[in-house]
Amino acid sequence: LVSVKAHNLFRDLQRVSIAPGIVEYGAIINACAKEKNLQRALLLYDQMQDEQLEPDVAIYTSLIKACAHDGEWERAIELFEDIEQRAAADPSLGTPSTFTYNALITTLTNCRQRKKAMHIFNKMNHNEIPTDRVTYDRLIQGYEVIGDWEEVLRIMHMMQPHVQPTAITYQRAISACQLKGQWQRALMLYEDMQSLDIKPRDNTYLALYDACLEAQKPDIAATFYQILQQSTAEDPLARTDDMFEEDEDEEFDAYYDPEPLESEAQFEDYDPEA
């Protein structure tokens, strides 16, 4: 709803020849990021600079977030480095925050740039930027897809003093173990979940089922199949890769906005018909 109001207000300002300011540009660029419209966001970013308006850190964070959906990791790095330099020269623009770093790490892991993502994570620690669950989960995701279970567990170990692992964290770790035939380690992670009272997701049970079946442990696999049967009316093995991707997209979109934007708050009561 706020996204629609931002678009409407921006359009109405242009219609009556009122030049949008930083707040209005920030809101519309953030709306474009939510809509995964990177090209429109970049066009507005260029337009801002043509009008001698200086984008702040929230706008850069929105742009980097938009890059994650288009695979534009090199552009994301350029934007990140640009705001670092600008903020150093003008502190009023704000400095890259946890949200900014997470947006860049997400873009890099989405594009299979794992080493670069880890470099940004190390830089985050060096600059004493607080990490959160998303920071670690995105790093884990990068190594899950290639089945590097050892690196996944190493990141989980780094994570635990700061953030409690969630069902998604364990799902990714178990999936990495399943990909490399580490069925016993996958079961150990499942036992950890139970001891921490973390409820597994269906995808977790499916990865455990696959891990045990591939290890020729049909009795154990059958246990997880039965759990899956109880949680869904459909065939529990009929999940497709698209369903997994939908889970990832939902999680990314549910993550809190790059910054609590003052610009968005101003659109809550905006009525385009008024």
C-alpha positions in Angstrom: 0.0 0.0 0.0 2.8 2.4 0.9 4.5 1.5 -2.4 1.4 2.4 -4.4 1.0 5.7 -2.5 4.7 6.5 -3.2 4.2 6.0 -6.9 1.0 8.1 -6.9 2.5 11.0 -5.0 5.6 11.0 -7.2 3.5 11.0 -10.3 1.2 13.8 -9.0 4.2 16.0 -8.1 5.6 15.7 -11.6 2.1 16.4 -13.0 2.0 19.8 -11.3 5.6 20.6 -12.0 6.8 20.3 -8.3 10.3 19.0 -8.1 10.5 15.9 -5.9 13.1 16.1 -3.1 15.2 13.5 -1.3 12.3 12.1 0.7 10.1 11.6 -2.4 13.0 10.0 -4.4 13.9 7.8 -1.5 10.3 6.5 -1.2 9.9 5.8 -4.9 13.3 4.1 -5.2 12.5 1.9 -2.2 9.2 1.1 -3.9 11.0 0.0 -7.0 13.3 -2.2 -5.0 10.3 -3.9 -3.4 8.9 -4.4 -6.9 12.2 -5.8 -8.1 12.5 -3.1 -10.7 16.2 -2.3 -10.7 16.2 -0.4 -14.1 13.5 2.0 -12.9 15.3 2.5 -9.6 18.6 3.3 -11.4 16.9 5.7 -13.7 15.5 7.6 -10.8 18.9 7.5 -9.1 20.5 9.1 -12.2 17.7 11.6 -12.4 18.3 12.6 -8.8 21.9 13.4 -9.5 21.0 15.4 -12.6 18.9 17.5 -10.3 21.8 18.0 -7.9 20.2 15.9 -5.2 22.6 13.8 -3.1 21.3 10.2 -2.5 21.6 9.2 1.2 22.5 5.8 2.6 18.9 4.6 2.7 18.6 5.2 -1.1 21.8 3.3 -1.8 20.6 0.4 0.4 17.4 0.2 -1.6 19.4 0.2 -4.9 21.7 -2.5 -3.6 18.7 -4.5 -2.5 17.2 -4.2 -6.0 20.4 -5.6 -7.5 19.9 -8.9 -5.6 17.0 -9.8 -7.8 18.7 -8.9 -11.1 22.0 -10.6 -10.5 23.8 -7.2 -10.8 26.5 -7.9 -8.2 29.2 -5.8 -9.8 26.8 -2.8 -9.8 25.9 -3.5 -6.2 29.6 -3.3 -5.2 30.0 -0.1 -7.2 27.0 1.4 -5.3 28.4 0.3 -2.0 31.8 1.8 -2.6 30.2 5.0 -3.9 28.2 5.5 -0.7 31.2 4.7 1.4 33.2 7.5 -0.3 30.3 9.9 -0.3 29.5 9.3 3.4 33.2 9.8 4.3 33.0 13.2 2.7 29.6 14.1 3.9 28.5 12.4 7.2 25.0 13.8 6.8 24.3 11.1 4.2 24.6 8.4 6.8 27.0 5.5 6.9 26.5 2.0 5.6 24.5 0.1 8.2 23.6 -3.6 8.9 20.9 -3.3 6.4 23.3 -2.0 3.7 25.8 -4.7 4.3 23.1 -7.4 4.4 21.7 -6.2 1.1 25.2 -6.5 -0.5 25.9 -9.9 1.0 22.5 -11.1 -0.2 23.3 -9.9 -3.8 26.7 -11.5 -3.7 25.5 -14.9 -2.4 22.6 -14.9 -4.9 25.2 -14.5 -7.7 27.4 -17.2 -6.3 30.1 -14.7 -5.3 30.8 -16.5 -2.0 34.3 -15.2 -1.4 33.3 -11.7 -2.1 30.4 -12.0 0.3 32.7 -13.3 3.0 35.1 -10.4 2.4 32.2 -8.0 3.0 31.3 -9.9 6.2 34.9 -9.5 7.4 34.8 -5.9 6.5 31.5 -5.6 8.5 33.2 -7.0 11.6 36.3 -4.8 11.0 34.1 -1.7 10.9 32.2 -2.9 14.0 28.9 -3.0 12.1 26.4 -5.2 14.1 25.5 -8.5 12.4 22.1 -10.1 12.6 20.4 -13.4 11.6 20.1 -12.3 8.0 23.8 -11.7 7.8 24.7 -15.2 8.7 21.8 -16.9 6.9 22.7 -15.3 3.7 26.3 -16.4 4.0 25.1 -19.9 4.9 22.9 -19.9 1.8 25.9 -19.3 -0.4 27.6 -22.4 0.8 24.5 -24.5 1.1 23.8 -24.5 -2.7 27.2 -26.2 -3.3 26.9 -28.6 -0.4 29.9 -27.1 1.5 28.6 -28.4 4.8 31.9 -27.8 6.6 31.8 -24.0 5.8 28.1 -23.9 6.7 28.8 -25.4 10.1 31.7 -23.0 10.6 29.5 -20.0 9.9 26.9 -21.4 12.3 29.6 -21.7 14.9 30.4 -18.0 14.4 26.8 -17.1 14.5 25.8 -18.7 17.8 27.5 -16.3 20.2 25.5 -13.4 18.5 22.3 -14.8 17.1 20.2 -17.8 17.7 19.9 -20.1 14.7 16.4 -20.5 13.3 14.5 -23.2 11.4 15.7 -21.7 8.2 19.3 -21.8 9.4 19.1 -25.4 10.2 17.2 -26.2 7.0 20.1 -24.9 5.0 22.7 -26.7 7.1 20.8 -30.0 6.7 20.4 -29.4 3.0 24.1 -28.9 2.6 24.8 -32.1 4.4 22.3 -34.0 2.3 23.9 -32.8 -0.9 27.2 -34.3 0.1 25.9 -37.5 1.7 26.5 -36.5 5.3 23.3 -38.1 6.5 24.6 -38.7 10.1 25.5 -35.1 10.5 22.2 -34.1 9.1 20.5 -36.2 11.8 22.7 -34.6 14.5 21.5 -31.2 13.3 17.9 -32.4 13.5 18.5 -33.5 17.0 20.0 -30.1 17.8 16.7 -28.6 16.5 14.7 -30.8 18.8 16.8 -29.9 21.8 16.4 -26.2 21.1 12.6 -26.6 20.5 13.0 -25.3 16.9 10.2 -26.7 14.7 11.5 -27.9 11.3 10.0 -26.8 8.1 8.7 -29.2 5.5 11.8 -28.6 3.4 13.9 -29.7 6.3 12.0 -33.0 6.6 12.3 -33.5 2.9 16.1 -33.0 3.0 16.4 -35.5 5.9 14.2 -38.0 3.9 16.5 -37.6 0.9 19.7 -37.9 2.9 18.6 -41.1 4.6 17.2 -42.6 1.4 20.4 -41.9 -0.5 22.4 -43.5 2.4 20.2 -46.6 2.0 18.5 -46.1 5.4 14.9 -46.6 4.3 13.6 -47.2 7.8 14.8 -43.8 9.0 13.7 -42.2 5.7 10.2 -43.6 6.2 10.0 -41.8 9.6 10.5 -38.4 7.9 8.1 -39.3 5.1 5.4 -40.0 7.7 5.9 -36.7 9.3 5.6 -35.0 5.9 2.4 -36.9 5.2 0.9 -35.6 8.4 1.8 -31.9 7.5 0.3 -31.8 4.0 -2.7 -33.1 2.1 -0.6 -33.3 -1.1 2.1 -35.7 -2.1 5.0 -34.7 0.2 7.6 -35.6 -2.4 5.9 -33.6 -5.2 7.7 -30.3 -4.3 9.6 -28.7 -7.1 12.6 -26.4 -7.3 10.3 -23.5 -7.9 8.7 -24.0 -4.5 12.1 -23.8 -2.8 12.8 -20.6 -4.8 9.4 -19.2 -3.6 10.4 -19.8 0.0 13.6 -17.9 -0.5 11.8 -15.0 -2.2 9.2 -14.8 0.6 12.0 -14.8 3.2 13.9 -12.0 1.4 10.8 -9.8 0.9 9.7 -10.3 4.5 13.0 -9.0 5.8 12.6 -5.5 7.3 13.1 -2.6 5.0 16.6 -1.2 4.4 16.0 1.6 6.9 12.8 2.9 8.7 12.3 5.5 6.0 11.0 8.8 7.0 9.8 9.1 3.3 7.5 6.1 3.6 6.0 7.3 6.9 4.9 10.5 5.0 2.8 8.5 2.6 0.7 6.6 5.1 -2.0 9.3 5.0 -1.6 10.4 1.4 -4.8 10.4 -0.6 -4.2 10.8 -4.4 -7.8 11.8 -4.8 -7.6 14.7 -2.3 
